[in-house]
Amino acid sequence: YEKNFILSGLNLAFLGYYFKGEITYYKNLIHWPDGIFAKTIFDKIPKLPGRLIMKDMKLPTEIKRILVLGNLSKRNYNYLKNKFKINIEHFNLPYGNFETIKKELNFNFNKNDIIFLTLPTPKQEQIAIELAKKNNHYKIICIGASISIASGEEKAVPDVMEKFGLEFLWRLRTDTLRRISRLFISTRFYLNGKKNKI
């Protein structure tokens, strides 16, 4: 927490959009292994679900404010407030592509702030990098839906499915068509990228 960082889960979606070029390399972007495809990078490090990142997170006393950019329900707001017991500020972002959202990113952070982005990949990573470019101090976590799962608002994947890397099947039970389309697109980008790298 003494340095600037962007923390993001390494999973199929990230790798697919990285290979496509929609997510670029950034010097302070670091990862935790969030999906079975992280094994292509972190072969000896076990998968770590984002909800456990959230549940186990402890903030130093120097952090005085959490800014949540993206979706945040009342239940999730209360979860963060009860867990961290510091000021929570929530800002909805406009609906649309990254270029549309980019025009509204007029946020100034200081070293006592931490930012949670609750959008899907690649938007949250694109926004995180844009915010990092505009601020001297930033601590940004691309947390996606993990707050909702940690709070109990969204059901966590059953342990047996998670053990065998089948979380994607569990997620398909809701918003099925959009998720299938996203899974297909991410897989195609990933396979094309891997082929071109070989």
Secondary structure, DSSP 8 states (H G I E B T S, - for coil): --S-EEEEEESHHHHHHHHHTSS---TTEEEEE-SGGGGGT-TTS----HHHHHHH----TT--EEEEEE---HHHHHHHHHHH-SEEEEE---SS-HHHHHTT------TTEEEEEES-TTHHHHHHHHHHHH-SS-EEEE-TTHHHHHHTSS----HHHHHTT-HHHHHTTSSHHHHHHHHHHHHHHHHHHHHHH-
